[in-house]
Amino acid sequence: MSLRRRLPWLLLGGPLAALSVWGLVDNPRLFLATLLNGLTLASLYFIVASGFTLVFGLMRNVNLAHGSLYLLGAYVGWVAGEHTGSWLLAVAAGFLSAAVVGLLIQVLIFRHMEGQDLRQTLVTIGLSIVLADLMLWTFGGEIYTFEPPALIYGSTLLPVVERFPTYRIAVLFGAIVIGIGLWTFLAKTRVGMMIRAGVDDRGMLAASGVNVQLVFAATFAMGAGLAGLAGVVGGSALSISPGEDTRYLLASLVVVIVGGMGSVVGAAVGALLIGLAEQFGLAYAPTYSVVFTFVIMVVVLAFRPHGLLGKQS
């Protein structure tokens, strides 16, 4: 690995290692609690960004309505949960509603704007504004929350930290499962190989008899569905309110840019860096916490314009 490739890792890893040593010596309980909070926030960011990785990073579709799909899935999941009393049905409803809307966006908008990044950007910005206003009109400005299943409700006793929310631990393991499943799907399955082949050479894939539009529509729907699923998961860990769509859209953009477009592993690394930076910033330097995320992005882009694990297209 060349020095230019190693430098971002050294610049980011050095301060993290120094903070870890100092934090463990100064206040182990605060450090470990902040670490766990950072990991769970990173897990949520990864679930949202994994869908964005499929749509933006892999398919090169600039969907700036991705955050609206997160909020839509959260609201629909909340309605389903309130009427059925089942958190699992709420998760399914959030995933399916966002997947259906994502499919419509792909068929009605992106299919007619292939390769037109500026038009895609402007149209999806307008669409996100419309969706945000419709959701505000329908659900108002109130804050909604989910009740997680009894199995993962309450707190778990951990060394040093003592008690930590069980649900957040479950989110961490859930994100790991989703990450492994998504990587396996893209790298090892026939459909995943078709998706990657279609991105590299759409004409050749179509000539081999594959319905490229169907493959891309299914991929877009999956990416949108992951955003809706994350809406229910995030609403259970935190809350649902207007403005969350913008927050998670920006988080997804930063995660994909830092990690590398089209890389599931890169999205995981990017989410980990951003989640930890946010939580440690709030715990140790709240005045400057918002700066740390952008410092990470600047350092990565200065030496690795395609992201830590991205490849030049």
Beta strands, then each sheet from edge to edge (+ up, - down):
strand 1: 155-158
strand 2: 162-165
sheet 1: 1+ 2-
end
